[in-house]
Amino acid sequence: MNSAWRRIIKKRRKKELTLQYEETELTVNKQELSPDLKENLKTIIEVLGNSSDLMIREFKIGNPPMTKAALLAINGLSDTESIGSFIIERLMSDGYHTENGSLKQPRELFTYIKENILTIMGVKDVTDWNTLVHNLLSGQSILLIEGLVQAIACSVQGGELRTISEPTIEPSVRGPKESFVEALVTNTALVRHRIKSPNLRVETIQLGEITRTDVSIIYVKGIVNDKLLTEVKERLGKIKVDEITGSNTIEEWISDDIWTPWPTIFITERPDVVTGNLLEGRIAIFVDGTPIPLILPATWIQFFQTAEDYYTNWHMTSFLRLLRVGGFLITLLGPSLFIAFLSYHPELIPTPLLVSLSAQRHGIPFPVFIEALLMEFTFEVLREAGVRMPRPIGQAVSIVGALVLGQAAVEAGIVSSAMVIVVAGTAIASFTMPHVQMTDTTRLLRFIMMMLAASFGLYGIGLGVIVLVAHTCSIRSFGIPYLAPFAPLMFADWKDTIIRFPKPFLSKRPRLLNQTKIIRTGTTQNLGPSQKKGQIKENESKRDSNET
């Protein structure tokens, strides 16, 4: 019996292997290039399937007798102006094909072109077809010369790219007005612009058997934990998929626990947020074609902090963070508490309020839970419709739809006015959370808490909170406890959590992220009034001594 099962499983695995994607084999017997230019051009056309976006420019270089050459590029991926100005125009000029009346040999001509003719920054040799095809599809221009078994790859990437614009999902009043774009080179430059240190390291790898997407790992050497860096590289190296279409694909592959509803990897569109996290010892992962990088490891309290917190006074920042945590609790427990009090614990409601609520519910045909579920579902539909519809009318439809449906439902006696107020207040409270990852998770958990409240009342809500806290305590993000610094308790790191202390007190980095380079600001002190007066007197005495 066991042998029969083994044969079935073996046959199924063999069938699955035959269904896997295999890269198209090159139509040449050898991987090396041919000295015949026509044969090389024929090969590249066959490999790319005679694609219409393949640009081939054949020309001759040097003085008579001239040498044949060809330039290859992909339309839309390469900058045609740079190709014409810095490559073709330079190559077709006279005066370098002969030297002292003697004809240059192909190898000498190849070296001479690289060292004296091409004015492109990135120039490298290509000797095999796999490298040639990859460089060509990456936006580089390939120069082939008659009689040579190697080519020159020129970095002339270009094409239509989106310009740097203002952040849309993380706006800021006093902070920078820059956000990442889809170009990987531009995104890394935005980070490099803010951290002008040689210790900022950018390591690029390729993931995806078909897409071969460029993925960059950015960190600050000397601050990042070496164990964390090794773990990230190992997890990325284990990704074996056909396509990497965005940062979300990598997020689901490298997360510690993909079954938890909590987000364990932080995302952002702001370069200043990435900079601040890098200087704390975290690692950023950028994916080419995606304006949203990944930041890891992430902690729970991190999703209630914004870039605006560090551009405003610490008093206001602390108040806003408390407000966001309060909005999170209202979003998670607001409807469930309303259901529990009305269904199981009406004695806990003040008598005048209970009488008013009972009068409003007179004639309502549904129980409280069904009424809340109906309203919450309707609001989620309106929210999704507002997001998916065209921007000019999406917001108007969501607002008008909510007002019209809510008023019509109350007048028709389907729901009570109090339920509309609770659902609307919950929706408004959900918008106080600055990061969409935490907002989406809370929206899902809210329905679970509503079911527990409808089944067991306050006892069900208490049980759900206990299970949720226990589950959250068990989560780790790349080895870092998700509830740090609250669990485990680390009071030294509480200065920048729910309450933000003034900047002079934030002199240490989070201990769990970086165990070696803890000190951030050295002996920085706050220049209070007494220090300022002493400093003024010292400056005046120095000035008097200099005048004397």
C-alpha positions as CSV (number, residue, x, y, z in Angstrom):
1,M,0.0,0.0,0.0
2,N,2.8,2.4,0.9
3,S,4.7,1.6,-2.3
4,A,1.6,2.4,-4.3
5,W,1.2,5.7,-2.6
6,R,4.9,6.5,-3.3
7,R,4.5,5.7,-7.0
8,I,1.5,8.0,-7.2
9,I,3.3,10.9,-5.4
10,K,6.4,10.4,-7.5
11,K,4.4,10.5,-10.7
12,R,2.5,13.6,-9.5
13,R,5.8,15.4,-8.6
14,K,7.2,14.5,-12.0
15,K,4.2,15.9,-13.7
16,E,4.4,19.1,-11.7
17,L,8.1,19.5,-12.7
18,T,7.1,19.3,-16.4
19,L,4.6,22.1,-15.8
20,Q,7.2,24.5,-14.4
21,Y,8.4,27.4,-16.5
22,E,11.7,27.0,-18.4
23,E,13.6,29.9,-19.9
24,T,13.8,29.8,-23.7
25,E,17.1,28.2,-24.8
26,L,19.3,30.4,-27.0
27,T,19.4,29.3,-30.6
28,V,23.2,29.0,-30.6
29,N,25.4,26.0,-29.9
30,K,27.9,28.0,-27.9
31,Q,27.4,30.8,-25.4
32,E,30.2,32.9,-26.9
33,L,29.6,35.6,-29.5
34,S,30.5,35.1,-33.1
35,P,33.0,37.3,-35.0
36,D,30.5,37.6,-37.8
37,L,28.3,40.7,-37.2
38,K,25.4,39.4,-39.4
39,E,25.3,36.1,-37.5
40,N,25.1,38.0,-34.1
41,L,22.3,40.2,-35.3
42,K,20.4,37.2,-36.6
43,T,20.8,35.4,-33.3
44,I,19.6,38.3,-31.2
45,I,16.5,38.7,-33.4
46,E,15.7,35.0,-33.0
47,V,16.2,35.1,-29.3
48,L,13.8,38.0,-28.8
49,G,11.3,36.6,-31.3
50,N,11.7,39.4,-33.8
51,S,10.2,41.9,-31.3
52,S,9.0,45.2,-32.7
53,D,10.6,47.2,-29.9
54,L,14.1,46.0,-30.7
55,M,16.1,48.8,-32.3
56,I,19.1,48.0,-34.5
57,R,21.3,50.7,-36.0
58,E,23.9,49.4,-38.4
59,F,26.7,51.8,-39.5
60,K,30.4,52.0,-40.3
61,I,33.1,53.5,-38.3
62,G,36.6,54.8,-39.0
63,N,38.4,55.8,-42.2
64,P,38.3,53.6,-45.4
65,P,38.5,50.7,-45.2
66,M,35.6,51.1,-42.7
67,T,34.6,48.6,-40.1
68,K,30.9,47.5,-39.8
69,A,29.2,48.0,-36.4
70,A,25.7,47.8,-35.0
71,L,24.1,49.3,-31.9
72,L,21.2,47.5,-30.2
73,A,18.6,49.0,-27.8
74,I,15.1,48.4,-26.6
75,N,12.6,51.2,-27.5
76,G,11.3,52.8,-24.3
77,L,14.0,51.4,-22.0
78,S,16.9,53.4,-23.4
79,D,17.5,57.1,-23.8
80,T,17.7,57.6,-27.6
81,E,19.1,61.1,-27.2
82,S,22.1,59.8,-25.2
83,I,22.6,57.0,-27.7
84,G,22.7,59.5,-30.6
85,S,24.9,62.1,-28.9
86,F,27.4,60.1,-26.9
87,I,27.7,56.8,-28.9
88,I,26.7,56.9,-32.5
89,E,28.0,60.5,-33.2
90,R,31.3,59.7,-31.5
91,L,31.7,56.4,-33.3
92,M,31.0,57.7,-36.8
93,S,33.6,60.5,-36.5
94,D,36.8,60.1,-38.4
95,G,40.5,59.9,-37.3
96,Y,40.8,56.9,-35.0
97,H,40.7,53.9,-37.3
98,T,44.3,54.2,-38.4
99,E,47.4,55.1,-36.5
100,N,50.6,56.1,-38.3
101,G,49.1,54.8,-41.6
102,S,48.7,51.3,-40.3
103,L,45.2,49.7,-39.8
104,K,44.2,49.1,-36.2
105,Q,43.5,45.4,-35.3
106,P,40.0,44.6,-34.0
107,R,41.2,44.1,-30.4
108,E,43.1,47.4,-30.5
109,L,40.1,49.1,-32.0
110,F,37.9,47.6,-29.2
111,T,40.1,49.0,-26.5
112,Y,40.5,52.3,-28.2
113,I,36.8,52.8,-28.5
114,K,36.3,52.1,-24.8
115,E,39.1,54.3,-23.6
116,N,38.9,57.2,-26.0
117,I,35.6,57.4,-27.9
118,L,32.7,56.5,-25.7
119,T,31.7,59.3,-23.2
120,I,29.1,57.2,-21.3
121,M,29.8,56.7,-17.6
122,G,28.9,53.0,-17.5
123,V,30.8,50.9,-20.0
124,K,31.6,47.2,-19.6
125,D,32.6,44.2,-21.7
126,V,30.1,41.4,-22.6
127,T,31.4,38.1,-23.8
128,D,28.4,35.7,-23.6
129,W,24.9,35.7,-24.8
130,N,23.1,35.5,-21.5
131,T,24.8,38.6,-20.2
132,L,24.2,40.4,-23.5
133,V,20.5,39.6,-23.5
134,H,20.1,40.6,-19.8
135,N,21.9,43.9,-20.2
136,L,19.8,44.7,-23.4
137,L,16.5,43.9,-21.6
138,S,17.6,46.1,-18.6
139,G,17.8,49.2,-20.8
140,Q,21.4,49.2,-21.8
141,S,22.7,49.7,-25.3
142,I,24.9,47.0,-26.9
143,L,27.6,47.8,-29.4
144,L,28.7,45.0,-31.7
145,I,31.7,45.3,-34.0
146,E,32.6,43.1,-37.0
147,G,35.5,40.7,-36.2
148,L,35.1,40.8,-32.4
149,V,33.8,38.1,-30.2
150,Q,32.8,40.5,-27.5
151,A,30.5,43.5,-27.2
152,I,30.3,46.7,-25.2
153,A,27.3,47.4,-22.9
154,C,26.6,51.1,-22.4
155,S,24.4,52.4,-19.5
156,V,21.9,54.6,-21.3
157,Q,18.8,53.7,-19.4
158,G,15.9,56.1,-19.8
159,G,12.4,56.2,-21.2
160,E,9.3,57.8,-19.7
161,L,9.4,57.9,-15.9
162,R,7.1,59.5,-13.3
163,T,8.5,62.6,-11.7
164,I,8.9,63.0,-7.9
165,S,5.6,64.2,-6.5
166,E,4.0,65.0,-3.1
167,P,3.1,62.0,-0.9
168,T,-0.5,61.0,-1.3
169,I,-1.1,58.4,1.5
170,E,1.3,60.0,4.1
171,P,0.9,63.8,3.7
172,S,2.9,66.2,5.9
173,V,2.4,69.8,6.9
174,R,5.9,70.8,7.8
175,G,7.9,67.8,6.5
176,P,9.4,67.3,3.0
177,K,7.1,67.1,0.0
178,E,8.8,64.1,-1.7
179,S,7.7,60.6,-2.3
180,F,9.3,57.6,-4.0
181,V,8.6,56.7,-7.6
182,E,8.8,53.5,-9.6
183,A,12.4,53.9,-10.7
184,L,14.8,52.1,-8.4
185,V,17.8,54.4,-9.2
186,T,15.7,57.5,-8.3
187,N,14.6,55.9,-5.0
188,T,18.1,55.0,-3.9
189,A,19.3,58.5,-4.8
190,L,16.6,60.1,-2.6
191,V,17.9,58.1,0.3
192,R,21.5,58.8,-0.6
193,H,20.6,62.5,-0.7
194,R,19.7,62.4,3.0
195,I,22.5,60.1,4.3
196,K,25.7,61.4,2.8
197,S,27.8,58.7,4.5
198,P,30.1,56.1,3.0
199,N,28.6,53.6,5.4
200,L,25.2,53.7,3.6
201,R,25.3,50.5,1.6
202,V,23.2,49.5,-1.4
203,E,23.3,45.9,-2.5
204,T,21.2,44.9,-5.5
205,I,20.1,41.4,-6.4
206,Q,17.7,40.0,-9.0
207,L,14.6,37.9,-8.1
208,G,12.1,36.2,-10.3
209,E,12.9,33.6,-12.9
210,I,11.0,35.4,-15.6
211,T,10.8,39.1,-14.5
212,R,14.4,39.2,-13.1
213,T,13.4,42.2,-11.0
214,D,16.1,44.3,-9.4
215,V,15.8,44.4,-5.6
216,S,18.0,46.6,-3.5
217,I,18.9,46.1,0.2
218,I,19.8,49.4,1.9
219,Y,21.3,49.6,5.3
220,V,23.9,51.7,7.3
221,K,27.0,49.6,8.1
222,G,28.1,50.0,11.7
223,I,24.5,50.6,12.9
224,V,22.6,47.6,11.5
225,N,22.7,44.4,13.4
226,D,24.8,41.9,11.4
227,K,22.6,39.0,12.4
228,L,19.6,40.8,11.1
229,L,21.3,41.6,7.8
230,T,22.4,38.0,7.4
231,E,18.8,36.8,8.1
232,V,17.3,39.2,5.5
233,K,19.8,38.1,2.8
234,E,19.1,34.4,3.5
235,R,15.3,34.8,3.2
236,L,15.6,36.8,0.0
237,G,18.0,34.2,-1.4
238,K,15.4,31.5,-0.8
239,I,12.7,33.1,-2.9
240,K,12.3,31.0,-6.1
241,V,9.4,32.3,-8.1
242,D,8.6,33.2,-11.7
243,E,7.6,36.8,-11.1
244,I,8.3,39.6,-8.6
245,T,5.7,42.2,-9.5
246,G,6.0,44.4,-6.4
247,S,7.1,44.7,-2.8
248,N,4.0,42.9,-1.5
249,T,5.2,39.7,-3.2
250,I,8.5,39.8,-1.3
251,E,6.6,40.8,1.9
252,E,4.6,37.6,1.9
253,W,7.6,35.4,1.2
254,I,9.9,36.7,3.9
255,S,7.4,37.5,6.7
256,D,7.8,35.5,9.9
257,D,4.1,34.6,10.1
258,I,1.9,35.0,7.0
259,W,-1.2,33.8,8.9
260,T,-1.3,36.7,11.4
261,P,-3.6,39.6,10.6
262,W,-1.0,42.1,12.0
263,P,1.4,43.7,9.6
264,T,4.9,42.5,10.5
265,I,6.7,44.6,7.8
266,F,6.5,48.3,7.6
267,I,5.8,50.2,4.3
268,T,6.1,53.8,3.5
269,E,6.3,56.2,0.5
270,R,8.4,58.9,2.2
271,P,12.2,59.1,1.9
272,D,12.6,60.8,5.3
273,V,10.8,57.9,7.0
274,V,13.2,55.4,5.4
275,T,16.1,57.6,6.5
276,G,15.0,57.7,10.1
277,N,14.5,53.9,10.2
278,L,17.8,53.2,8.6
279,L,19.5,55.4,11.3
280,E,17.8,53.3,13.9
281,G,19.3,50.1,12.6
282,R,16.6,48.8,10.3
283,I,16.9,47.6,6.8
284,A,15.0,48.9,3.7
285,I,14.2,46.7,0.7
286,F,13.4,48.5,-2.6
287,V,11.8,46.8,-5.6
288,D,12.2,48.2,-9.1
289,G,8.9,49.3,-10.4
290,T,7.3,49.8,-7.0
291,P,7.2,53.2,-5.1
292,I,6.6,51.5,-1.8
293,P,9.7,50.0,-0.1
294,L,9.7,47.6,2.8
295,I,11.2,48.4,6.2
296,L,12.1,45.7,8.6
297,P,11.8,44.7,11.4
298,A,8.6,46.3,12.4
299,T,6.9,46.7,15.8
300,W,3.3,47.4,16.7
301,I,3.8,50.9,18.0
302,Q,5.6,51.9,14.8
303,F,2.3,51.9,12.9
304,F,1.0,54.8,15.1
305,Q,3.9,57.0,14.4
306,T,4.2,59.4,11.4
307,A,6.9,61.6,9.9
308,E,5.0,64.6,11.1
309,D,5.7,63.6,14.7
310,Y,9.3,64.7,14.4
311,Y,8.6,68.0,12.7
312,T,6.2,69.3,15.4
313,N,6.5,70.0,19.1
314,W,6.8,67.0,21.4
315,H,3.7,68.1,23.4
316,M,1.5,68.0,20.3
317,T,3.1,64.8,19.0
318,S,2.3,63.0,22.3
319,F,-1.3,64.2,22.2
320,L,-1.7,63.0,18.6
321,R,-0.2,59.6,19.3
322,L,-2.6,59.1,22.3
323,L,-5.4,60.2,20.0
324,R,-4.4,57.6,17.4
325,V,-4.3,54.8,19.9
326,G,-7.7,55.9,21.2
327,G,-9.0,55.8,17.6
328,F,-7.7,52.3,17.2
329,L,-9.5,51.2,20.4
330,I,-12.8,52.8,19.2
331,T,-12.4,51.2,15.8
332,L,-11.8,47.8,17.2
333,L,-14.2,47.8,20.1
334,G,-16.8,50.5,19.5
335,P,-19.6,48.5,17.7
336,S,-18.9,45.4,19.8
337,L,-19.4,47.3,23.1
338,F,-22.6,48.8,21.8
339,I,-23.9,45.4,20.9
340,A,-22.9,43.9,24.2
341,F,-24.4,46.6,26.3
342,L,-27.8,46.6,24.5
343,S,-28.1,42.8,24.2
344,Y,-26.6,41.5,27.4
345,H,-25.8,44.3,29.9
346,P,-28.5,47.0,29.7
347,E,-28.3,47.5,33.4
348,L,-24.8,49.1,32.9
349,I,-26.4,51.9,30.7
350,P,-27.7,55.0,32.5
351,T,-31.5,55.0,32.7
352,P,-32.2,58.1,30.6
353,L,-29.9,56.9,27.9
354,L,-31.4,53.4,28.0
355,V,-34.9,54.8,27.6
356,S,-33.8,56.9,24.6
357,L,-32.1,53.9,23.0
358,S,-35.1,51.7,23.6
359,A,-37.4,54.3,22.0
360,Q,-35.2,54.5,19.0
361,R,-35.2,50.7,18.6
362,H,-39.0,50.6,18.7
363,G,-40.1,49.0,15.4
364,I,-36.6,47.9,14.3
365,P,-37.1,44.4,12.7
366,F,-33.5,43.2,13.3
367,P,-31.5,42.3,16.4
368,V,-28.7,44.7,17.4
369,F,-26.0,42.5,15.9
370,I,-27.7,42.1,12.5
371,E,-28.4,45.9,12.5
372,A,-24.7,46.7,13.2
373,L,-23.5,44.1,10.7
374,L,-25.7,45.5,8.0
375,M,-24.5,49.1,8.6
376,E,-20.8,48.1,8.8
377,F,-21.1,46.1,5.6
378,T,-22.8,49.0,3.8
379,F,-20.1,51.4,4.9
380,E,-17.3,49.1,3.7
381,V,-19.0,48.8,0.4
382,L,-19.2,52.6,0.1
383,R,-15.6,52.9,1.1
384,E,-14.4,50.4,-1.5
385,A,-16.6,52.0,-4.2
386,G,-15.1,55.4,-3.4
387,V,-11.6,54.0,-3.7
388,R,-12.2,52.2,-7.0
389,M,-14.2,54.9,-8.7
390,P,-12.5,57.7,-10.6
391,R,-11.0,60.2,-8.2
392,P,-13.1,63.3,-9.1
393,I,-16.4,61.5,-8.3
394,G,-15.2,58.8,-5.9
395,Q,-15.1,60.9,-2.8
396,A,-18.4,62.6,-3.6
397,V,-20.2,59.3,-4.2
398,S,-18.9,57.8,-0.9
399,I,-20.0,60.9,1.2
400,V,-23.3,61.4,-0.5
401,G,-24.0,57.7,-0.5
402,A,-23.4,57.5,3.2
403,L,-25.6,60.4,4.0
404,V,-28.4,59.4,1.8
405,L,-28.4,55.7,2.8
406,G,-28.1,56.5,6.5
407,Q,-31.0,59.0,6.5
408,A,-33.1,56.7,4.3
409,A,-32.4,53.7,6.5
410,V,-33.4,55.6,9.7
411,E,-36.6,57.0,8.2
412,A,-37.6,53.5,6.8
413,G,-37.2,52.0,10.3
414,I,-34.5,49.5,9.2
415,V,-31.8,50.8,11.6
416,S,-31.8,53.2,14.6
417,S,-30.2,56.6,14.8
418,A,-27.9,55.5,17.5
419,M,-26.5,52.7,15.4
420,V,-25.8,55.1,12.5
421,I,-23.9,57.3,15.0
422,V,-21.9,54.4,16.3
423,V,-21.0,53.2,12.9
424,A,-20.1,56.7,11.6
425,G,-18.0,57.4,14.7
426,T,-16.2,54.1,14.2
427,A,-15.5,55.0,10.6
428,I,-14.1,58.4,11.5
429,A,-12.0,56.9,14.3
430,S,-10.4,54.5,11.8
431,F,-9.1,57.4,9.8
432,T,-7.0,58.6,12.7
433,M,-4.6,55.7,12.2
434,P,-1.9,57.0,9.9
435,H,-0.9,53.7,8.1
436,V,-3.3,51.8,5.9
437,Q,-1.8,48.4,7.0
438,M,-3.0,48.9,10.6
439,T,-6.3,50.3,9.4
440,D,-7.1,47.3,7.3
441,T,-6.2,44.9,10.1
442,T,-8.4,46.7,12.5
443,R,-11.3,46.7,10.1
444,L,-11.2,42.9,9.9
445,L,-10.8,42.3,13.6
446,R,-13.7,44.6,14.3
447,F,-16.1,42.0,12.7
448,I,-14.7,39.2,14.9
449,M,-15.2,41.3,18.0
450,M,-18.8,42.0,17.0
451,M,-19.5,38.3,16.6
452,L,-18.0,37.6,20.1
453,A,-20.0,40.4,21.6
454,A,-23.2,39.1,20.0
455,S,-22.5,35.6,21.3
456,F,-21.2,36.2,24.9
457,G,-21.5,39.9,25.6
458,L,-18.7,41.6,27.5
459,Y,-17.3,38.2,28.4
460,G,-16.8,37.4,24.7
461,I,-15.1,40.8,24.2
462,G,-12.8,40.2,27.1
463,L,-12.0,36.7,25.8
464,G,-11.3,38.1,22.3
465,V,-9.0,40.8,23.7
466,I,-7.0,38.3,25.8
467,V,-6.6,36.0,22.8
468,L,-5.6,38.9,20.6
469,V,-3.0,40.2,23.1
470,A,-1.6,36.7,23.6
471,H,-1.3,36.2,19.9
472,T,0.3,39.6,19.4
473,C,2.9,38.8,22.1
474,S,3.9,35.7,20.3
475,I,4.6,37.4,17.0
476,R,8.2,38.3,16.0
477,S,9.4,40.4,13.1
478,F,12.8,39.0,12.0
479,G,13.5,38.0,15.6
480,I,12.3,41.2,17.2
481,P,9.3,40.9,19.5
482,Y,6.3,42.6,17.9
483,L,5.2,44.4,21.0
484,A,8.6,45.7,22.0
485,P,9.4,47.7,24.0
486,F,6.2,46.9,26.0
487,A,6.7,43.1,25.9
488,P,9.4,42.6,26.9
489,L,9.5,45.6,29.1
490,M,12.3,48.0,28.2
491,F,11.6,51.3,29.9
492,A,14.6,53.0,28.2
493,D,12.9,52.7,24.9
494,W,9.5,54.1,26.0
495,K,10.7,57.6,25.3
496,D,9.6,57.4,21.7
497,T,6.5,55.2,21.8
498,I,3.0,56.5,22.7
499,I,4.6,59.5,24.3
500,R,7.5,61.2,22.5
501,F,10.0,62.9,24.7
502,P,12.0,66.0,23.6
503,K,14.8,65.4,21.1
504,P,17.7,65.8,23.6
505,F,16.3,62.8,25.6
506,L,16.2,60.5,22.5
507,S,20.0,59.9,22.7
508,K,19.8,56.1,22.3
509,R,18.6,53.8,19.5
510,P,16.2,51.0,20.2
511,R,18.1,48.2,22.0
512,L,16.5,45.3,20.3
513,L,17.3,46.6,16.8
514,N,20.9,47.4,17.5
515,Q,22.8,45.8,20.3
516,T,26.2,47.5,19.7
517,K,25.8,51.1,18.5
518,I,23.3,52.2,21.1
519,I,24.3,55.8,21.5
520,R,22.8,58.1,18.9
521,T,23.7,61.7,20.0
522,G,26.6,61.3,22.4
523,T,26.7,64.0,25.1
524,T,24.0,66.3,23.5
525,Q,22.3,68.5,26.1
526,N,19.4,70.8,26.0
527,L,20.5,74.4,25.9
528,G,18.1,75.8,28.5
529,P,18.0,79.4,29.8
530,S,20.8,78.9,32.3
531,Q,23.1,77.3,29.7
532,K,22.3,80.0,27.2
533,K,23.1,82.8,29.8
534,G,26.4,81.1,30.7
535,Q,27.3,80.7,27.1
536,I,26.5,84.4,26.4
537,K,28.7,85.5,29.2
538,E,31.5,83.2,28.1
539,N,31.3,84.6,24.5
540,E,31.3,88.2,25.8
541,S,34.4,87.6,27.9
542,K,36.2,86.0,24.9
543,R,35.2,89.0,22.8
544,D,36.5,91.4,25.4
545,S,39.8,89.5,25.7
546,N,40.2,89.5,21.9
547,E,39.5,93.3,21.7
548,T,42.1,93.9,24.4
